[in-house]
Amino acid sequence: MQPISVEQFKDDYIKKFEQLYAYNYKEGTQREKFSALGFLVKNYYMGDWKDTVDEYRDEKKKQMFYFSMEYLPGRMLRSNLLNLGLTEVVEEGLQELGLNLDNITLGEVDPALGNGGLGRLASCFMDSIASKGLPGHGNGIRYQYGLFKQKFIDGHQIELPENWLRNGNVWEVRKENKAVVIRFGGEVYMVPDDHGELHPHYHHTQNILAVPYDTAQVGYQNDTVNNLRLWAAEIPYGDEYLFRTEEDRDGVKQITEVLYPDDSSYEGRLLRLKQEYFLSSAGIQSIVRYYQTLNEDWSLFADKVAIHVNDTHPALAVPELMRLLLDDVRLTWDQAWEITKKTISYTNHTILQEAMEKWPIDMVKDLLPRIYQIIEEINRRYVEKKLPLYGEDLTYRTAIIGNGQIRMANLAIIGSHSVNGVARLHTTILINETLNDFYLIYPGKFNNKTNGITQRRWMQISNRGLTEMLDDVIGTSWKKEPDELVMLKAYKDDEKVLQRLEDVKIENKKRFASYVKDEMGIVIDPNAIFDVQIKRLHAYKRQLLNVLHILDRYLQIKDNPEIDMPKRVFIFGAKAAPSYHYAKQIIKLINAVAKMVNNDEEINDLIKVVFIENYGVSLAELIIPAADVSEQISLAGKEASGTSNMKLMANGALTMATMDGATVEIFESVGEGNIYIFGLGNDEVQEYYANGTYNSHDLYDNNPRLKRVLNLLIDGTIPDIQQEGADIFDSLVKFNDEYFLLKDFDSYIRAQYKLDEDFKDRTLWNQMALMNIAHAGRFSADYTIMRYAKEIWKIFPRGDMGRTFLPQ
Ligand SMILES: *Cc1c(COP(=O)(O)O)cnc(C)c1O
């Protein structure tokens, strides 16, 4: 876009406000002031948006379409301003109008259209794809209600509906002309035409309209604006008479009403399946429709289109693309299958068995009869081809249909040309364990793409103090080339730089402390260690191990109130799936421990526990810059990658971690002197599983320090957790501690006390923080996305026909 002056901006803003509300901007509410600014910023990029999309079409560039059931973009105002290069102009202009950008920012809702890491990854990728000038777009669902709002009542999690669209959404553009029809249910018959070719005839289907709402994905100061397309379900125009009852109409609305608040297992399964097909079909139909406008031969489809499925949720893209190529385009099965495999790629996000999606055959058959026929045929041909090569065991284990179910991971792997894990360790586990059967059959499909984060949001927007410091010390090149953060290493012994780093951290801690004071009435000391664990509440992530450490510290202080120990604030942010009883019990426990610890005079503020309600992207932006310690303590082998680990290191927090997920790669980058590693490794965990010799009760009996801590759960010390305390105690001591907390307890405690000592040495600590920031560039999603572009999608940045690709 053309640069604009402060004067121009002020004029534009006043005009825009009055056009919208017909009164002076000074009378506006915070939300109205935001809306006016949002609409204005949107005006500024609309031209680039059209130009970008036109260019892709006119040059027939290969484009990538990312299918994800979840996105967690966070508030978009500051991101759009940063990427348009407008932050300073707008800040200054608003100030001259007597307004304040930070206040106005709070008028925007944070769209929680995802659960956690997977959704946030999709949004980091959208930002990086546009910022690298790559032709790539998102497809998702425009949920009427996002992830529930979390409240604590008596320490219990309560879920409230998140009606994020109540006041409209300035960023979206409804594209009625791009709507498509989705068919559910009914029957399908294959009827021969005059030439004897079979065509599907549908009867009694329910037809739903999928209407796209597009949101611009603005690239970082490169005039590129891509598209995020979110689909909403509606009654088709003219079909209102078919949906006469309230119930009929609700059935339509329901499809895009709520995000499933669970990332590992599914309730309300039929509706969830409907959502998955709705997204897959709407997205694929719009892509095929676009391709038809290009007038290209169908054999070139995979040269113009790449489709990526983010986890198996949109894996019905495989049979849906087959359906359109067979039934509408009328290609042969072999032609359609070659195109489908060449077009689609798939990311696996988890090895947890309970998260492996499977659908009962009858459910798929009833809801999607034509899709079921196609899946059955894919499976029949697969089995026919592989049986003679691999024998019965391997073939039937890897088949798509088995035990009365459709296995979505198998469908995604067989129907795609690339399967990637999200960190090196995770990919290794997929290859050697979880998906080893498939690796034997398709070794060439497997590859690793370690996750990344966008430093624009997680440093430039959320940590402006650090950004200024970095600009002053190493210049601004890191903003386009995050690897250049390594230049910071040259200042490792520069006392002034180290002091400034500490000053920035303290400022961020004060800002967070004042939020905690205002929202929770808890006073925390900015000089204490801010020890942060922020992520979904899940047993494998082991928030409970963190609690055991807190309880151990509590006992140490009670034993010896004069103990010499740096102050610590334990900060949690986590939502539990509403049906995940055990996770909710842990939430209750943490809140009870907080109540006990924070109100005990004898503890003398040496430790405090703060559980922030309703954790999400906006709170992450507040917490992460204030963190000294990043807790990444999942049982080794269970966390696919993690990305909060990357955000926190980039903001100078030191990582306390097991060798799991991408933390292994963080360890390699920063070196062992700049990270705290403890606990079992994946190999040791696997060995325990294999030989079955783990016995948590023995550890309880033989480790007096651990025993004292565990007894606190059941001896009435912690207020009001009779049931929770007993159940959690039993899970650890009686039911053999599935995630090896007791086994890792000693080494965790040791690492924590080592950390205490290091924190007292301010120079050492600041040096370690500096080294973490210096090595964070490697985890930029810009690099991750360039690897996807080059190795999987084969798409090229604008203005680059593939000559200068990866800086490697
Ligand atoms: C980054 C992020 C996550 C992922 O955290 P992990 O520790 O990797 O599980 C989840 N939720 C939000 C809001 C995030 O920003």
The ligand as a Gaussian input file, in Angstrom:
#p B3LYP/6-31G(d) Opt

LIG

0 1
 C        1.286000     -21.388000      21.815000
 C       -0.040000     -21.635000      22.395000
 C       -0.417000     -22.927000      22.768000
 C        0.501000     -24.124000      22.642000
 O        1.173000     -24.331000      23.857000
 P        1.986000     -25.682000      24.119000
 O        2.742000     -25.413000      25.363000
 O        2.880000     -25.869000      22.944000
 O        0.982000     -26.760000      24.252000
 C       -1.674000     -23.117000      23.314000
 N       -2.517000     -22.088000      23.498000
 C       -2.194000     -20.829000      23.149000
 C       -3.152000     -19.730000      23.383000
 C       -0.941000     -20.556000      22.590000
 O       -0.636000     -19.302000      22.245000

